[in-house]
Amino acid sequence: MDIWWEYPPAARFYERLASFARVITFDRRGTGASDPVALDALPTWEDWTEDVHAVLDAASSDRAALWARLDGGPMAILFAATYPDRTSALALWNTTARWKTAADYPIGLSPEALDALLAAFETTWGSEDVVSLADPTMAKDERHRKWAAKLTRGSMTPRSMVAQLTNRFEIDARAALPLIAVPTLVMHRSGCPLLSVEHGRYIAEHISGAKFVEIPGTDLSNVEGADAIADETEEFLTGIRRSPEPDRVLATVVFTDIVDSTQRASTLGDRQWKELLDHHDETLKSKIDRFDGRLIKTTGDGMLATFDGPGKAIRCTFELMDALRPSGIELHVGFTPAKLSFAPTMTSAGSPSTSERES
C-alpha cells in the first residue's frame, strides 16, 4: 500500500486514475497489510470475491468500475458476473480466465511450464532479479529494480507467494465470461512472454460487447507505458481522451552544483566523497520526482533539471537544500526560463516517449 507510492512512475498511474475517478485499492487477504492466511487452507475465489464486496461496503461505494490486473483478473471477472448491481464497468489488464492448458483451451500453459514459472518466481522473489522475469523492459532501470524487489518483499513471503500462485493456477473463470453484462475493456501487452496476448483476446471474445486493446511492450506490470493504459481506461470510463501534450512548453530550467566540491573531495577522500555524492544524487532525484520535474542530466557534483513552472522549481530547490544541509552539502543554484521543444522518440517497447531536443 505504501511502497507503490515510493516510485513515481508507479504512483503516476494511480494519480492519473484519481484525476477522473475516486480510487479504492484492494489487496487480497494474506497480502500487503492484511492478516496472514493459512497456506494449507487458502480462501476460495468466492471468499476473495466476498472481500471485494466488503471493501466496497466499507468505502460506501454502492457501484464501482473494477480495474484488475494479472491474478486479480479472475476475481474481478467473478465479481462482475456475481454482483452486476455493484459493478458499473470492468477493465482488465494483462490477465487470464485460465492459466492451464486444456483440450478446449490450447493457449494455456502446460503443467511443466507452470512448474518452471513457479520455480523461477520462488528463486527471484524479493530480489532485483524478479524484474527480468516479470518486466524485462524495465530490467536495465536500477531504480525500478530496487523498487520492485522491495515491493515483492513487502507484499508476501516467498513461501506465501508459492502457495498463492499455485492456488491461482487452478482457477478457471471461463464459465463466468458470458454472464458479464457490464461494459468491459480488455487490455493486454502485445508481446508479453509469460502471458500471451491470446489470453486477453479470449476474454474479450467471450464477453458480449467487450472492447479489446493491445498495448505495445512485453512487461507484465502497468508501470511501463502507464499513460497509454490510463488513456484507454479514462476514455472507456468517461468517453473522453485527453489531448496530446504540446510539443513546445515554457519551462523553468534549474542548475545546481556543490559549493567547494573540489576541496571537499580532497578533504574527504575518494570513499567518503563517493558516499556523499550517492546521497546527493538520491536526494536530488527524489525531490525532482516529488515536484514533477524532469532530470536532464547530472554533472558529477550538480544537475540540470526542468520544471513546468518557477514555483515548483523554487520549492523543489529549497527542499533539496534543506535535505542536504545536515550532511554538510551546500549548493549553488541558478534558474532561467526556457522554451523547450520535444521530438518524438520510441522506447524499446515501441511506445512513444519524449526527449528534449533543444532549449
C-alpha positions as CSV (number, residue, x, y, z in Angstrom):
1,M,0.0,0.0,0.0
2,D,2.8,2.4,0.9
3,I,5.5,1.1,-1.4
4,W,3.5,1.7,-4.5
5,W,3.8,5.5,-3.8
6,E,7.6,5.4,-3.3
7,Y,8.3,5.0,-7.0
8,P,6.9,7.9,-9.1
9,P,6.4,6.0,-12.4
10,A,4.1,3.6,-10.5
11,A,2.4,6.3,-8.4
12,R,1.7,8.2,-11.6
13,F,-0.8,5.6,-12.8
14,Y,-2.9,5.9,-9.7
15,E,-2.7,9.7,-9.9
16,R,-4.0,9.5,-13.4
17,L,-6.9,7.4,-12.4
18,A,-7.6,9.7,-9.4
19,S,-7.8,12.7,-11.8
20,F,-11.1,11.5,-13.1
21,A,-12.4,8.9,-10.5
22,R,-12.4,8.0,-6.9
23,V,-9.8,5.3,-6.5
24,I,-10.2,2.4,-3.9
25,T,-7.3,0.0,-3.9
26,F,-7.8,-3.6,-2.8
27,D,-5.3,-6.4,-1.8
28,R,-6.4,-10.0,-1.2
29,R,-6.3,-11.5,2.2
30,G,-2.8,-12.7,3.0
31,T,-1.0,-9.9,1.1
32,G,0.3,-6.5,2.0
33,A,-1.1,-5.1,5.2
34,S,-3.8,-7.7,5.6
35,D,-3.8,-10.5,8.2
36,P,-2.0,-13.7,7.1
37,V,-3.9,-16.7,5.9
38,A,-3.3,-20.4,6.4
39,L,-1.2,-21.5,3.4
40,D,-2.7,-25.1,3.6
41,A,-6.2,-23.7,3.6
42,L,-6.3,-20.6,1.5
43,P,-9.5,-18.7,1.0
44,T,-11.5,-19.8,-2.0
45,W,-12.0,-17.5,-5.0
46,E,-15.6,-16.9,-3.8
47,D,-14.2,-15.8,-0.4
48,W,-11.9,-13.3,-2.1
49,T,-14.9,-12.1,-4.2
50,E,-16.8,-11.5,-0.9
51,D,-13.8,-9.5,0.3
52,V,-14.3,-7.1,-2.6
53,H,-17.9,-6.7,-1.6
54,A,-16.9,-6.0,2.0
55,V,-14.3,-3.4,0.9
56,L,-16.9,-1.5,-1.3
57,D,-19.3,-1.6,1.7
58,A,-16.6,-0.2,4.0
59,A,-15.8,2.6,1.5
60,S,-19.5,3.4,1.0
61,S,-19.3,2.6,-2.7
62,D,-22.7,1.4,-4.0
63,R,-21.4,0.7,-7.5
64,A,-17.9,0.7,-8.8
65,A,-15.9,0.2,-12.0
66,L,-13.4,-2.6,-11.4
67,W,-9.9,-2.3,-12.7
68,A,-7.9,-5.6,-12.3
69,R,-4.6,-6.9,-13.4
70,L,-2.7,-10.2,-13.5
71,D,-4.0,-12.7,-11.0
72,G,-6.6,-10.2,-9.8
73,G,-8.4,-10.6,-13.1
74,P,-10.4,-13.8,-12.3
75,M,-11.5,-12.3,-9.1
76,A,-12.9,-9.2,-10.9
77,I,-14.5,-11.4,-13.5
78,L,-16.3,-13.5,-10.9
79,F,-17.4,-10.3,-9.0
80,A,-18.8,-8.7,-12.1
81,A,-20.7,-11.8,-13.0
82,T,-22.0,-12.4,-9.5
83,Y,-22.7,-8.8,-8.5
84,P,-23.8,-6.8,-11.6
85,D,-25.7,-4.4,-9.4
86,R,-22.5,-3.4,-7.7
87,T,-20.4,-3.3,-10.9
88,S,-20.7,-0.3,-13.4
89,A,-17.8,-1.4,-15.7
90,L,-14.9,-3.9,-15.9
91,A,-11.4,-3.1,-17.1
92,L,-8.8,-5.9,-17.2
93,W,-5.1,-5.6,-17.8
94,N,-2.7,-8.5,-18.7
95,T,-4.8,-11.2,-17.2
96,T,-6.4,-14.5,-18.0
97,A,-9.5,-16.5,-17.2
98,R,-7.5,-19.7,-17.0
99,W,-3.8,-20.4,-16.7
100,K,-3.6,-24.1,-17.5
101,T,-3.9,-25.6,-21.0
102,A,-6.8,-27.8,-21.7
103,A,-8.3,-29.6,-24.7
104,D,-10.6,-26.7,-25.3
105,Y,-8.0,-24.1,-24.2
106,P,-4.8,-24.7,-26.1
107,I,-3.4,-21.2,-25.4
108,G,-2.9,-22.1,-21.7
109,L,0.4,-23.1,-20.2
110,S,1.4,-26.7,-19.8
111,P,2.0,-28.2,-16.3
112,E,5.7,-28.2,-17.0
113,A,5.7,-24.5,-18.0
114,L,3.7,-23.6,-14.8
115,D,6.1,-25.5,-12.6
116,A,9.1,-23.8,-14.3
117,L,7.4,-20.4,-13.8
118,L,6.7,-21.1,-10.2
119,A,10.3,-22.2,-9.6
120,A,11.6,-19.0,-11.3
121,F,9.4,-16.7,-9.2
122,E,10.4,-18.6,-6.0
123,T,14.1,-18.1,-6.8
124,T,13.8,-14.4,-7.6
125,W,11.1,-13.3,-5.3
126,G,12.2,-10.3,-3.1
127,S,15.4,-9.7,-5.3
128,E,16.1,-7.4,-8.2
129,D,16.1,-10.4,-10.5
130,V,12.3,-10.6,-10.3
131,V,12.2,-7.7,-12.7
132,S,14.0,-9.6,-15.5
133,L,11.3,-12.2,-15.2
134,A,8.2,-10.0,-15.0
135,D,9.2,-6.7,-16.5
136,P,12.1,-7.2,-19.0
137,T,11.8,-3.7,-20.4
138,M,12.5,-2.2,-17.0
139,A,15.3,-4.6,-16.1
140,K,18.0,-2.0,-17.0
141,D,16.5,0.7,-14.7
142,E,18.3,0.4,-11.4
143,R,15.6,2.4,-9.5
144,H,12.9,0.2,-10.9
145,R,14.8,-3.0,-9.9
146,K,15.3,-1.8,-6.3
147,W,11.7,-0.7,-6.0
148,A,10.3,-4.0,-7.4
149,A,12.4,-6.0,-5.1
150,K,11.1,-4.0,-2.1
151,L,7.6,-4.3,-3.4
152,T,7.7,-8.1,-3.6
153,R,9.3,-8.4,-0.2
154,G,6.5,-6.1,1.2
155,S,3.7,-8.0,-0.4
156,M,4.2,-11.5,0.9
157,T,6.9,-14.1,1.8
158,P,8.3,-16.4,-0.9
159,R,6.5,-19.3,0.8
160,S,3.2,-17.5,0.8
161,M,3.8,-16.5,-2.9
162,V,4.3,-20.1,-3.9
163,A,1.2,-21.2,-2.1
164,Q,-1.0,-18.4,-3.5
165,L,0.4,-18.7,-7.0
166,T,-0.2,-22.5,-7.0
167,N,-3.8,-21.8,-5.9
168,R,-4.3,-19.3,-8.7
169,F,-3.0,-21.6,-11.4
170,E,-6.1,-23.8,-10.6
171,I,-8.7,-21.1,-11.3
172,D,-11.0,-21.4,-14.4
173,A,-13.2,-18.4,-14.7
174,R,-14.2,-19.0,-18.3
175,A,-17.8,-20.0,-17.5
176,A,-18.4,-16.6,-15.9
177,L,-17.4,-14.6,-19.0
178,P,-20.7,-14.9,-20.9
179,L,-22.5,-13.9,-17.8
180,I,-20.9,-10.5,-17.6
181,A,-23.4,-7.8,-18.7
182,V,-21.4,-4.6,-17.9
183,P,-19.2,-2.6,-20.3
184,T,-15.9,-4.3,-20.4
185,L,-12.4,-3.2,-21.6
186,V,-9.7,-5.8,-22.0
187,M,-6.1,-4.5,-22.4
188,H,-3.1,-6.8,-23.0
189,R,0.6,-6.4,-23.9
190,S,1.2,-7.4,-27.5
191,G,4.5,-9.2,-26.7
192,C,4.1,-10.4,-23.1
193,P,6.1,-13.7,-22.9
194,L,4.7,-15.0,-19.6
195,L,1.0,-14.4,-20.5
196,S,0.5,-14.3,-24.3
197,V,-1.9,-11.8,-25.8
198,E,-4.1,-14.7,-26.8
199,H,-5.3,-14.8,-23.2
200,G,-6.6,-11.3,-23.4
201,R,-8.2,-11.9,-26.8
202,Y,-10.0,-15.0,-25.5
203,I,-11.6,-12.9,-22.6
204,A,-12.7,-10.2,-24.9
205,E,-14.2,-12.7,-27.4
206,H,-16.3,-14.4,-24.7
207,I,-17.7,-11.2,-23.1
208,S,-20.5,-9.7,-25.1
209,G,-19.6,-6.3,-26.4
210,A,-16.1,-6.2,-24.8
211,K,-13.5,-3.9,-26.3
212,F,-10.0,-5.3,-26.8
213,V,-6.9,-3.1,-27.0
214,E,-3.3,-4.3,-27.5
215,I,-0.7,-2.2,-25.7
216,P,2.9,-2.4,-27.1
217,G,5.5,-4.0,-24.9
218,T,6.5,-7.1,-23.0
219,D,6.1,-6.2,-19.3
220,L,3.5,-7.8,-17.0
221,S,3.1,-4.8,-14.9
222,N,1.4,-1.5,-15.9
223,V,4.4,0.7,-15.0
224,E,6.0,0.9,-18.5
225,G,3.6,2.9,-20.7
226,A,1.4,3.8,-17.8
227,D,0.0,6.8,-19.6
228,A,-1.2,4.7,-22.6
229,I,-3.0,2.3,-20.2
230,A,-4.5,5.2,-18.3
231,D,-5.6,6.9,-21.5
232,E,-7.5,3.8,-22.6
233,T,-9.1,3.4,-19.2
234,E,-10.1,7.1,-19.0
235,E,-11.7,7.1,-22.4
236,F,-13.5,3.8,-21.7
237,L,-15.0,5.1,-18.4
238,T,-15.6,8.7,-19.3
239,G,-15.8,8.8,-23.0
240,I,-13.1,11.5,-23.1
241,R,-9.5,11.1,-24.3
242,R,-7.0,13.7,-23.3
243,S,-5.4,15.8,-26.0
244,P,-1.7,15.1,-26.7
245,E,0.7,17.1,-24.7
246,P,2.1,20.2,-26.6
247,D,5.4,19.8,-28.3
248,R,6.6,23.2,-27.1
249,V,6.4,24.4,-23.5
250,L,7.7,27.3,-21.4
251,A,9.7,25.6,-18.6
252,T,12.0,26.7,-15.8
253,V,15.5,25.3,-16.0
254,V,17.4,24.7,-12.8
255,F,21.2,24.3,-12.5
256,T,22.9,23.3,-9.2
257,D,26.4,22.4,-8.1
258,I,28.0,21.6,-4.7
259,V,29.9,24.5,-3.1
260,D,33.7,23.9,-2.9
261,S,33.3,20.4,-4.3
262,T,36.9,20.0,-5.3
263,Q,38.2,21.0,-1.9
264,R,35.5,18.7,-0.2
265,A,36.6,15.8,-2.4
266,S,40.2,16.3,-1.5
267,T,39.5,16.6,2.2
268,L,37.1,13.6,2.5
269,G,39.0,11.1,0.3
270,D,37.6,9.0,-2.5
271,R,35.4,6.6,-0.5
272,Q,33.6,9.2,1.7
273,W,33.3,11.6,-1.2
274,K,31.6,8.9,-3.3
275,E,29.2,8.1,-0.4
276,L,28.3,11.8,-0.1
277,L,27.7,12.1,-3.9
278,D,25.5,9.0,-3.8
279,H,23.4,10.6,-1.0
280,H,23.3,13.9,-3.0
281,D,22.1,12.1,-6.2
282,E,19.5,10.0,-4.5
283,T,18.1,13.0,-2.6
284,L,18.1,15.1,-5.8
285,K,16.2,12.5,-7.8
286,S,13.6,12.1,-5.0
287,K,12.9,15.8,-4.8
288,I,12.7,16.3,-8.6
289,D,10.2,13.4,-8.8
290,R,8.2,14.9,-5.9
291,F,7.7,18.2,-7.8
292,D,7.1,16.6,-11.2
293,G,10.4,17.8,-12.6
294,R,12.4,16.2,-15.4
295,L,16.1,15.4,-14.6
296,I,18.0,16.2,-17.8
297,K,21.5,15.1,-16.6
298,T,23.8,15.0,-13.6
299,T,27.2,16.7,-13.8
300,G,29.1,14.9,-11.1
301,D,28.6,17.5,-8.4
302,G,25.4,19.0,-9.7
303,M,22.4,18.7,-12.1
304,L,20.3,20.2,-14.8
305,A,16.5,19.8,-14.5
306,T,13.4,21.3,-15.9
307,F,10.0,22.1,-14.2
308,D,6.7,23.3,-15.6
309,G,6.8,26.5,-13.6
310,P,9.1,28.6,-11.4
311,G,7.0,27.9,-8.3
312,K,7.7,24.2,-8.4
313,A,11.4,24.8,-9.3
314,I,11.9,27.1,-6.3
315,R,10.0,24.9,-3.8
316,C,12.0,21.8,-5.0
317,T,15.3,23.6,-4.7
318,F,14.5,24.8,-1.1
319,E,13.5,21.3,-0.1
320,L,16.7,19.9,-1.7
321,M,18.9,22.4,0.1
322,D,17.2,21.7,3.4
323,A,17.6,17.9,2.9
324,L,21.3,18.1,2.0
325,R,22.4,20.7,4.6
326,P,22.6,18.2,7.6
327,S,25.1,16.2,5.5
328,G,27.2,19.3,5.1
329,I,26.3,19.9,1.5
330,E,25.7,23.5,0.3
331,L,24.5,24.2,-3.2
332,H,24.9,26.9,-5.8
333,V,21.6,27.3,-7.6
334,G,20.6,29.1,-10.8
335,F,17.2,29.4,-12.6
336,T,16.3,30.5,-16.1
337,P,13.1,30.3,-18.2
338,A,13.4,28.4,-21.5
339,K,11.3,27.4,-24.4
340,L,11.6,23.6,-24.9
341,S,10.8,21.6,-28.0
342,F,10.1,17.9,-27.8
343,A,10.9,15.4,-30.5
344,P,9.0,12.0,-30.6
345,T,11.2,9.0,-30.0
346,M,10.5,5.3,-29.4
347,T,11.2,3.3,-26.3
348,S,12.5,-0.2,-26.5
349,A,8.9,-1.4,-26.1
350,G,7.8,0.6,-29.1
351,S,5.7,3.1,-27.2
352,P,6.1,6.8,-27.7
353,S,8.0,9.0,-25.3
354,T,9.5,12.5,-25.5
355,S,13.0,13.8,-25.2
356,E,14.4,17.3,-25.1
357,R,15.9,18.3,-28.4
358,E,16.7,22.0,-27.9
359,S,16.3,24.8,-25.4
